């Protein structure tokens, strides 16, 4: 790869037994790409068998991108993804959020952020938060955290090096998700004038990048 040259378009091809979809646009498969950013994509849907010929023709036109060849392209296999994660080449959603927060803090402390906000000619639009994850999926994420903590505890008892927490790449029971935050619903009896405390489960703190 030559520095300064970036292949930026995203092309996704999804195929099932009775249909297929091609999506070409700017969005990554991330939280920002799905929910927060302003993105532009073209989505072409095919129903089989009626659209099989058109879909085959589209695949042929996009073959150089869907099946690229050359020294700078690799198929995203599980092994290759693990190598990228091991080299810290792919930040998780949690790490990306922390990096953005750190950058914002630095800009605000330097005064550049405040100055830019004062001179901004654009308004502010509030965007809805991503929808909550299903309860059964959250339970699976919690179970993964508990399992990893138990493995670490057992490794310490045996005085062996504990295995590091698995990255969210979705292998062998792992879920390819990294929640941004957790929300607790408080009973109506709790409030500012009622003594008590709310405790956040440690597993939730760890999952959200605590």
C-alpha positions as CSV (number, residue, x, y, z in Angstrom):
1,X,0.0,0.0,0.0
2,X,1.4,3.4,-1.0
3,X,1.0,6.0,1.8
4,X,-1.6,8.6,0.9
5,X,-3.6,6.2,-1.3
6,X,-6.7,4.7,0.3
7,X,-9.4,2.5,-1.2
8,X,-12.4,4.1,0.6
9,X,-15.7,2.8,-1.0
10,X,-17.4,-0.1,0.8
11,X,-19.1,-2.8,-1.2
12,X,-21.1,-5.5,0.6
13,X,-22.7,-8.5,-1.1
14,X,-25.1,-10.7,0.9
15,X,-26.6,-13.8,-0.7
16,X,-29.2,-16.2,0.6
17,X,-31.0,-19.2,-1.1
18,X,-33.8,-17.1,-2.5
19,X,-32.5,-13.5,-2.6
20,X,-29.4,-11.3,-2.6
21,X,-28.4,-7.7,-1.8
22,X,-25.6,-5.5,-2.9
23,X,-24.9,-2.4,-0.8
24,X,-22.4,0.2,-2.1
25,X,-21.7,3.3,0.0
26,X,-19.7,5.1,2.7
27,X,-20.7,3.3,5.9
28,X,-18.6,0.9,7.8
29,X,-20.1,-2.0,9.7
30,X,-19.8,-0.1,13.0
31,X,-22.1,1.6,15.5
32,X,-21.3,4.9,13.8
33,X,-22.0,3.5,10.4
34,X,-25.4,2.1,11.4
35,X,-26.8,4.6,13.9
36,X,-24.8,7.9,14.4
37,X,-23.1,9.1,11.2
38,X,-24.6,10.6,8.1
39,X,-23.9,8.0,5.4
40,X,-25.0,7.5,1.8
41,X,-25.5,4.0,0.4
42,X,-27.2,2.4,-2.6
43,X,-29.0,-0.9,-1.9
44,X,-29.9,-3.2,-4.7
45,X,-32.1,-6.2,-3.8
46,X,-32.6,-9.3,-6.0
47,X,-35.3,-11.9,-5.7
48,X,-34.5,-15.4,-7.1
49,X,-35.1,-16.9,-9.5
50,X,-36.6,-13.8,-11.3
51,X,-33.5,-11.6,-10.7
52,X,-30.9,-14.3,-10.9
53,X,-29.5,-13.1,-14.3
54,X,-29.3,-9.5,-13.2
55,X,-27.6,-10.5,-10.0
56,X,-25.1,-12.7,-11.8
57,X,-24.3,-9.8,-14.2
58,X,-23.8,-7.4,-11.2
59,X,-21.5,-9.9,-9.6
60,X,-19.4,-10.1,-12.7
61,X,-19.2,-6.3,-12.9
62,X,-18.1,-6.1,-9.3
63,X,-15.8,-9.1,-9.3
64,X,-12.6,-7.1,-9.2
65,X,-13.8,-5.7,-5.9
66,X,-15.7,-8.7,-4.4
67,X,-12.8,-11.0,-5.3
68,X,-9.8,-8.8,-5.5
69,X,-6.3,-9.9,-6.4
70,X,-2.9,-8.3,-5.8
71,X,-0.3,-7.8,-3.2
72,X,-2.4,-5.4,-1.1
73,X,-5.6,-7.4,-0.8
74,X,-6.4,-10.3,1.6
75,X,-9.5,-12.3,2.3
76,X,-10.8,-11.5,5.7
77,X,-10.6,-14.9,7.3
78,X,-10.8,-15.7,11.0
79,X,-7.0,-16.2,11.2
80,X,-6.2,-13.0,9.4
81,X,-8.6,-11.0,11.6
82,X,-6.9,-12.5,14.7
83,X,-3.5,-11.4,13.4
84,X,-4.8,-7.8,12.8
85,X,-6.3,-7.7,16.3
86,X,-3.0,-9.1,17.8
87,X,-1.1,-6.2,16.1
88,X,-3.6,-3.6,17.5
89,X,-4.5,-2.7,13.9
90,X,-8.2,-2.8,14.5
91,X,-9.5,-0.9,17.6
92,X,-12.7,-2.2,19.2
93,X,-15.7,0.0,19.4
94,X,-14.8,0.6,23.1
95,X,-11.2,1.6,22.2
96,X,-12.5,3.9,19.4
97,X,-14.9,5.6,21.8
98,X,-12.1,6.2,24.3
99,X,-9.8,7.6,21.6
100,X,-12.5,10.0,20.5
101,X,-13.1,11.1,24.1
102,X,-9.4,11.6,24.7
103,X,-9.1,13.7,21.5
104,X,-12.1,15.8,22.6
105,X,-10.7,16.4,26.0
106,X,-7.4,17.5,24.6
107,X,-9.1,20.0,22.2
108,X,-11.2,21.4,25.0
109,X,-8.3,21.9,27.3
110,X,-6.3,23.6,24.6
111,X,-9.1,26.0,23.9
112,X,-9.4,24.9,20.2
113,X,-12.7,23.0,20.9
114,X,-14.3,26.0,22.6
115,X,-13.1,28.4,19.9
116,X,-14.4,26.1,17.2
117,X,-17.8,25.8,18.9
118,X,-18.1,29.6,19.3
119,X,-17.3,30.1,15.6
120,X,-19.5,27.3,14.3
121,X,-22.0,28.3,11.7
122,X,-24.0,25.1,12.0
123,X,-26.6,24.1,14.5
124,X,-26.8,20.9,16.6
125,X,-29.0,17.9,15.9
126,X,-29.6,15.3,18.5
127,X,-29.6,11.7,17.2
128,X,-31.4,8.9,18.9
129,X,-29.3,6.3,20.7
130,X,-28.9,2.9,19.1
131,X,-31.7,0.4,20.0
132,X,-31.0,-1.8,23.1
133,X,-29.6,-5.3,22.6
134,X,-31.9,-8.2,23.2
135,X,-31.9,-9.6,26.7
136,X,-30.7,-13.0,25.7
137,X,-27.8,-11.5,23.8
138,X,-26.8,-9.4,26.8
139,X,-27.0,-12.5,29.0
140,X,-24.6,-14.3,26.6
141,X,-22.1,-11.4,26.8
142,X,-22.3,-11.4,30.6
143,X,-21.6,-15.2,30.6
144,X,-18.6,-14.7,28.4
145,X,-17.2,-12.1,30.9
146,X,-17.8,-14.4,33.8
147,X,-16.1,-17.3,32.0
148,X,-13.0,-15.3,31.2
149,X,-12.8,-14.0,34.8
150,X,-13.0,-17.6,36.1
151,X,-10.3,-18.7,33.7
152,X,-8.1,-15.9,34.9
153,X,-8.7,-16.8,38.5
154,X,-7.9,-20.4,37.9
155,X,-4.7,-19.5,36.0
156,X,-3.6,-17.4,39.0
157,X,-4.2,-20.2,41.4
158,X,-2.0,-22.5,39.2
159,X,0.6,-19.7,38.9
160,X,0.4,-19.7,35.1
161,X,0.0,-16.8,32.8
162,X,-3.7,-16.0,32.4
163,X,-5.2,-15.8,29.0
164,X,-6.0,-12.3,27.8
165,X,-9.6,-11.3,27.3
166,X,-10.8,-12.4,23.9
167,X,-11.5,-9.6,21.4
168,X,-15.0,-9.3,20.1
169,X,-14.5,-11.2,16.9
170,X,-17.3,-13.8,17.3
171,X,-15.4,-17.1,17.5
172,X,-16.5,-20.2,19.3
173,X,-19.2,-18.7,21.5
174,X,-17.8,-15.2,21.6
175,X,-20.2,-12.5,20.5
176,X,-19.0,-9.9,17.9
177,X,-20.3,-7.0,19.9
178,X,-18.9,-4.4,22.3
179,X,-21.7,-2.6,24.1
180,X,-21.2,1.2,24.6
181,X,-23.2,1.6,27.7
182,X,-25.8,-0.1,30.0
183,X,-29.0,1.4,31.4
184,X,-30.6,0.6,34.7
185,X,-34.4,1.0,35.3
186,X,-34.9,2.3,38.8
187,X,-38.2,1.5,40.7
188,X,-40.5,4.4,41.2
189,X,-39.9,4.3,45.0
190,X,-36.3,5.4,44.4
191,X,-35.5,9.1,43.9
192,X,-33.4,12.0,45.0
193,X,-35.0,12.3,48.5
194,X,-35.0,8.5,49.2
195,X,-31.9,7.1,50.9
196,X,-30.2,4.2,49.1
197,X,-27.7,3.3,46.4
198,X,-27.7,1.9,42.9
199,X,-25.0,-0.6,42.1
200,X,-23.7,-1.4,38.6
201,X,-22.7,-5.0,38.0
202,X,-19.0,-5.5,37.5
203,X,-19.6,-7.5,34.3
204,X,-21.5,-4.5,32.8
205,X,-18.7,-2.1,33.7
206,X,-16.2,-4.5,32.0
207,X,-18.3,-4.9,28.9
208,X,-18.8,-1.2,28.5
209,X,-15.0,-0.6,28.7
210,X,-15.3,0.5,32.4
